[in-house]
């Protein structure tokens, strides 16, 4: 399970992201300069690359 949080998210608190990750038996990763709508933020390409790498490792 991959749980990503946005470091600048004003809607979902970091603690909620961490608890979600714990529920799924993993650790949350945070993208520090991202806001709530990560796929629309200026750094979206880095997020997409992170997701692609994770998916490729799944096989």
Backbone as XML, in Angstrom:
<?xml version="1.0"?>
<chain id="A" units="angstrom">
  <residue number="1" name="UNK">
    <atom name="N" x="0.851" y="-1.165" z="0.000"/>
    <atom name="CA" x="0.000" y="0.000" z="0.000"/>
    <atom name="C" x="0.897" y="1.229" z="0.000"/>
  </residue>
  <residue number="2" name="UNK">
    <atom name="N" x="0.575" y="2.175" z="-0.828"/>
    <atom name="CA" x="1.279" y="3.449" z="-0.879"/>
    <atom name="C" x="0.336" y="4.524" z="-0.357"/>
  </residue>
  <residue number="3" name="UNK">
    <atom name="N" x="0.759" y="5.213" z="0.692"/>
    <atom name="CA" x="-0.035" y="6.300" z="1.263"/>
    <atom name="C" x="0.786" y="7.571" z="1.144"/>
  </residue>
  <residue number="4" name="UNK">
    <atom name="N" x="0.309" y="8.493" z="0.329"/>
    <atom name="CA" x="0.988" y="9.762" z="0.115"/>
    <atom name="C" x="0.163" y="10.901" z="0.699"/>
  </residue>
  <residue number="5" name="UNK">
    <atom name="N" x="0.850" y="11.823" z="1.328"/>
    <atom name="CA" x="0.192" y="13.006" z="1.858"/>
    <atom name="C" x="0.846" y="14.257" z="1.309"/>
  </residue>
  <residue number="6" name="UNK">
    <atom name="N" x="0.097" y="15.322" z="1.303"/>
    <atom name="CA" x="0.608" y="16.606" z="0.832"/>
    <atom name="C" x="1.040" y="17.435" z="2.033"/>
  </residue>
  <residue number="7" name="UNK">
    <atom name="N" x="2.262" y="17.900" z="2.011"/>
    <atom name="CA" x="2.798" y="18.677" z="3.117"/>
    <atom name="C" x="2.076" y="19.981" z="3.365"/>
  </residue>
  <residue number="8" name="UNK">
    <atom name="N" x="1.466" y="20.546" z="2.338"/>
    <atom name="CA" x="0.758" y="21.820" z="2.467"/>
    <atom name="C" x="-0.759" y="21.647" z="2.374"/>
  </residue>
  <residue number="9" name="UNK">
    <atom name="N" x="-1.248" y="20.445" z="2.659"/>
    <atom name="CA" x="-2.678" y="20.163" z="2.583"/>
    <atom name="C" x="-3.404" y="20.879" z="3.719"/>
  </residue>
  <residue number="10" name="UNK">
    <atom name="N" x="-4.381" y="21.693" z="3.372"/>
    <atom name="CA" x="-5.149" y="22.426" z="4.382"/>
    <atom name="C" x="-6.468" y="21.729" z="4.715"/>
  </residue>
  <residue number="11" name="UNK">
    <atom name="N" x="-6.765" y="20.625" z="4.028"/>
    <atom name="CA" x="-8.013" y="19.907" z="4.275"/>
    <atom name="C" x="-7.814" y="18.612" z="5.069"/>
  </residue>
  <residue number="12" name="UNK">
    <atom name="N" x="-6.748" y="17.884" z="4.763"/>
    <atom name="CA" x="-6.480" y="16.607" z="5.425"/>
    <atom name="C" x="-5.236" y="16.766" z="6.299"/>
  </residue>
  <residue number="13" name="UNK">
    <atom name="N" x="-5.384" y="16.688" z="7.630"/>
    <atom name="CA" x="-4.221" y="16.860" z="8.508"/>
    <atom name="C" x="-3.216" y="15.711" z="8.364"/>
  </residue>
  <residue number="14" name="UNK">
    <atom name="N" x="-1.957" y="16.031" z="8.574"/>
    <atom name="CA" x="-0.892" y="15.032" z="8.459"/>
    <atom name="C" x="-1.144" y="13.843" z="9.378"/>
  </residue>
  <residue number="15" name="UNK">
    <atom name="N" x="-1.697" y="14.092" z="10.556"/>
    <atom name="CA" x="-1.978" y="12.996" z="11.482"/>
    <atom name="C" x="-2.982" y="12.005" z="10.895"/>
  </residue>
  <residue number="16" name="UNK">
    <atom name="N" x="-3.953" y="12.488" z="10.158"/>
    <atom name="CA" x="-4.938" y="11.609" z="9.525"/>
    <atom name="C" x="-4.275" y="10.745" z="8.453"/>
  </residue>
  <residue number="17" name="UNK">
    <atom name="N" x="-3.329" y="11.313" z="7.723"/>
    <atom name="CA" x="-2.603" y="10.551" z="6.703"/>
    <atom name="C" x="-1.757" y="9.473" z="7.380"/>
  </residue>
  <residue number="18" name="UNK">
    <atom name="N" x="-1.088" y="9.829" z="8.466"/>
    <atom name="CA" x="-0.274" y="8.847" z="9.202"/>
    <atom name="C" x="-1.136" y="7.716" z="9.763"/>
  </residue>
  <residue number="19" name="UNK">
    <atom name="N" x="-2.298" y="8.045" z="10.310"/>
    <atom name="CA" x="-3.193" y="7.009" z="10.842"/>
    <atom name="C" x="-3.708" y="6.102" z="9.729"/>
  </residue>
  <residue number="20" name="UNK">
    <atom name="N" x="-3.984" y="6.659" z="8.573"/>
    <atom name="CA" x="-4.409" y="5.859" z="7.424"/>
    <atom name="C" x="-3.310" y="4.865" z="7.050"/>
  </residue>
  <residue number="21" name="UNK">
    <atom name="N" x="-2.079" y="5.341" z="7.008"/>
    <atom name="CA" x="-0.952" y="4.469" z="6.674"/>
    <atom name="C" x="-0.798" y="3.360" z="7.707"/>
  </residue>
  <residue number="22" name="UNK">
    <atom name="N" x="-0.891" y="3.698" z="8.985"/>
    <atom name="CA" x="-0.786" y="2.685" z="10.038"/>
    <atom name="C" x="-1.878" y="1.629" z="9.897"/>
  </residue>
  <residue number="23" name="UNK">
    <atom name="N" x="-3.077" y="2.074" z="9.576"/>
    <atom name="CA" x="-4.192" y="1.150" z="9.371"/>
    <atom name="C" x="-3.865" y="0.125" z="8.291"/>
  </residue>
  <residue number="24" name="UNK">
    <atom name="N" x="-3.147" y="0.567" z="7.265"/>
    <atom name="CA" x="-2.793" y="-0.301" z="6.146"/>
    <atom name="C" x="-1.431" y="-0.969" z="6.314"/>
  </residue>
  <residue number="25" name="UNK">
    <atom name="N" x="-0.801" y="-0.778" z="7.467"/>
    <atom name="CA" x="0.459" y="-1.458" z="7.753"/>
    <atom name="C" x="1.659" y="-0.894" z="7.020"/>
  </residue>
  <residue number="26" name="UNK">
    <atom name="N" x="1.657" y="0.397" z="6.774"/>
    <atom name="CA" x="2.781" y="1.031" z="6.086"/>
    <atom name="C" x="3.046" y="2.393" z="6.721"/>
  </residue>
  <residue number="27" name="UNK">
    <atom name="N" x="3.996" y="3.109" z="6.181"/>
    <atom name="CA" x="4.290" y="4.467" z="6.638"/>
    <atom name="C" x="3.878" y="5.466" z="5.570"/>
  </residue>
  <residue number="28" name="UNK">
    <atom name="N" x="3.370" y="6.583" z="6.009"/>
    <atom name="CA" x="2.977" y="7.640" z="5.077"/>
    <atom name="C" x="4.210" y="8.354" z="4.545"/>
  </residue>
  <residue number="29" name="UNK">
    <atom name="N" x="4.124" y="8.759" z="3.307"/>
    <atom name="CA" x="5.147" y="9.598" z="2.687"/>
    <atom name="C" x="4.491" y="10.941" z="2.392"/>
  </residue>
  <residue number="30" name="UNK">
    <atom name="N" x="5.239" y="12.004" z="2.628"/>
    <atom name="CA" x="4.701" y="13.345" z="2.398"/>
    <atom name="C" x="5.499" y="14.067" z="1.325"/>
  </residue>
  <residue number="31" name="UNK">
    <atom name="N" x="4.789" y="14.732" z="0.451"/>
    <atom name="CA" x="5.390" y="15.563" z="-0.573"/>
    <atom name="C" x="5.289" y="16.993" z="-0.045"/>
  </residue>
  <residue number="32" name="UNK">
    <atom name="N" x="6.406" y="17.551" z="0.439"/>
    <atom name="CA" x="6.370" y="18.779" z="1.235"/>
    <atom name="C" x="5.770" y="20.011" z="0.554"/>
  </residue>
  <residue number="33" name="UNK">
    <atom name="N" x="5.978" y="20.205" z="-0.717"/>
    <atom name="CA" x="5.514" y="21.441" z="-1.357"/>
    <atom name="C" x="4.151" y="21.296" z="-2.023"/>
  </residue>
  <residue number="34" name="UNK">
    <atom name="N" x="3.493" y="20.158" z="-1.829"/>
    <atom name="CA" x="2.224" y="19.913" z="-2.500"/>
    <atom name="C" x="1.051" y="20.334" z="-1.623"/>
  </residue>
  <residue number="35" name="UNK">
    <atom name="N" x="-0.040" y="20.762" z="-2.289"/>
    <atom name="CA" x="-1.286" y="21.072" z="-1.617"/>
    <atom name="C" x="-2.259" y="19.915" z="-1.774"/>
  </residue>
  <residue number="36" name="UNK">
    <atom name="N" x="-3.489" y="20.115" z="-1.386"/>
    <atom name="CA" x="-4.497" y="19.056" z="-1.371"/>
    <atom name="C" x="-4.712" y="18.405" z="-2.740"/>
  </residue>
  <residue number="37" name="UNK">
    <atom name="N" x="-4.729" y="19.182" z="-3.790"/>
    <atom name="CA" x="-4.954" y="18.637" z="-5.139"/>
    <atom name="C" x="-3.613" y="18.348" z="-5.808"/>
  </residue>
  <residue number="38" name="UNK">
    <atom name="N" x="-2.921" y="17.334" z="-5.301"/>
    <atom name="CA" x="-1.548" y="17.056" z="-5.741"/>
    <atom name="C" x="-1.417" y="16.910" z="-7.249"/>
  </residue>
  <residue number="39" name="UNK">
    <atom name="N" x="-2.408" y="16.305" z="-7.884"/>
    <atom name="CA" x="-2.296" y="16.078" z="-9.328"/>
    <atom name="C" x="-2.424" y="17.355" z="-10.142"/>
  </residue>
  <residue number="40" name="UNK">
    <atom name="N" x="-2.816" y="18.463" z="-9.484"/>
    <atom name="CA" x="-2.939" y="19.741" z="-10.175"/>
    <atom name="C" x="-1.868" y="20.748" z="-9.748"/>
  </residue>
  <residue number="41" name="UNK">
    <atom name="N" x="-1.006" y="20.362" z="-8.841"/>
    <atom name="CA" x="0.027" y="21.254" z="-8.319"/>
    <atom name="C" x="1.190" y="21.377" z="-9.309"/>
  </residue>
  <residue number="42" name="UNK">
    <atom name="N" x="1.986" y="22.436" z="-9.194"/>
    <atom name="CA" x="3.132" y="22.598" z="-10.095"/>
    <atom name="C" x="4.102" y="21.419" z="-10.094"/>
  </residue>
  <residue number="43" name="UNK">
    <atom name="N" x="4.256" y="20.696" z="-8.991"/>
    <atom name="CA" x="5.184" y="19.562" z="-8.943"/>
    <atom name="C" x="4.549" y="18.224" z="-9.275"/>
  </residue>
  <residue number="44" name="UNK">
    <atom name="N" x="3.452" y="18.235" z="-10.022"/>
    <atom name="CA" x="2.722" y="16.994" z="-10.305"/>
    <atom name="C" x="3.567" y="15.946" z="-11.014"/>
  </residue>
  <residue number="45" name="UNK">
    <atom name="N" x="4.516" y="16.363" z="-11.827"/>
    <atom name="CA" x="5.331" y="15.389" z="-12.573"/>
    <atom name="C" x="6.170" y="14.542" z="-11.619"/>
  </residue>
  <residue number="46" name="UNK">
    <atom name="N" x="6.665" y="15.139" z="-10.540"/>
    <atom name="CA" x="7.412" y="14.377" z="-9.542"/>
    <atom name="C" x="6.522" y="13.361" z="-8.852"/>
  </residue>
  <residue number="47" name="UNK">
    <atom name="N" x="5.306" y="13.755" z="-8.565"/>
    <atom name="CA" x="4.334" y="12.834" z="-7.969"/>
    <atom name="C" x="4.046" y="11.681" z="-8.928"/>
  </residue>
  <residue number="48" name="UNK">
    <atom name="N" x="3.832" y="11.992" z="-10.185"/>
    <atom name="CA" x="3.558" y="10.953" z="-11.181"/>
    <atom name="C" x="4.733" y="9.990" z="-11.293"/>
  </residue>
  <residue number="49" name="UNK">
    <atom name="N" x="5.943" y="10.492" z="-11.261"/>
    <atom name="CA" x="7.132" y="9.632" z="-11.327"/>
    <atom name="C" x="7.210" y="8.740" z="-10.090"/>
  </residue>
  <residue number="50" name="UNK">
    <atom name="N" x="6.872" y="9.293" z="-8.916"/>
    <atom name="CA" x="6.879" y="8.494" z="-7.683"/>
    <atom name="C" x="5.876" y="7.358" z="-7.784"/>
  </residue>
  <residue number="51" name="UNK">
    <atom name="N" x="4.678" y="7.640" z="-8.263"/>
    <atom name="CA" x="3.657" y="6.611" z="-8.432"/>
    <atom name="C" x="4.068" y="5.566" z="-9.469"/>
  </residue>
  <residue number="52" name="UNK">
    <atom name="N" x="4.631" y="6.011" z="-10.571"/>
    <atom name="CA" x="5.063" y="5.089" z="-11.608"/>
    <atom name="C" x="6.127" y="4.144" z="-11.085"/>
  </residue>
  <residue number="53" name="UNK">
    <atom name="N" x="7.100" y="4.671" z="-10.336"/>
    <atom name="CA" x="8.143" y="3.825" z="-9.764"/>
    <atom name="C" x="7.566" y="2.799" z="-8.812"/>
  </residue>
  <residue number="54" name="UNK">
    <atom name="N" x="6.627" y="3.202" z="-7.979"/>
    <atom name="CA" x="5.994" y="2.283" z="-7.046"/>
    <atom name="C" x="5.238" y="1.184" z="-7.794"/>
  </residue>
  <residue number="55" name="UNK">
    <atom name="N" x="4.496" y="1.578" z="-8.825"/>
    <atom name="CA" x="3.747" y="0.586" z="-9.605"/>
    <atom name="C" x="4.674" y="-0.389" z="-10.322"/>
  </residue>
  <residue number="56" name="UNK">
    <atom name="N" x="5.769" y="0.084" z="-10.864"/>
    <atom name="CA" x="6.722" y="-0.795" z="-11.561"/>
    <atom name="C" x="7.323" y="-1.828" z="-10.604"/>
  </residue>
  <residue number="57" name="UNK">
    <atom name="N" x="7.594" y="-1.401" z="-9.358"/>
    <atom name="CA" x="8.148" y="-2.345" z="-8.384"/>
    <atom name="C" x="7.151" y="-3.434" z="-8.004"/>
  </residue>
  <residue number="58" name="UNK">
    <atom name="N" x="5.870" y="-3.168" z="-8.180"/>
    <atom name="CA" x="4.853" y="-4.190" z="-7.902"/>
    <atom name="C" x="4.897" y="-5.312" z="-8.926"/>
  </residue>
  <residue number="59" name="UNK">
    <atom name="N" x="5.439" y="-4.998" z="-10.096"/>
    <atom name="CA" x="5.582" y="-6.015" z="-11.129"/>
    <atom name="C" x="4.413" y="-6.060" z="-12.034"/>
  </residue>
</chain>
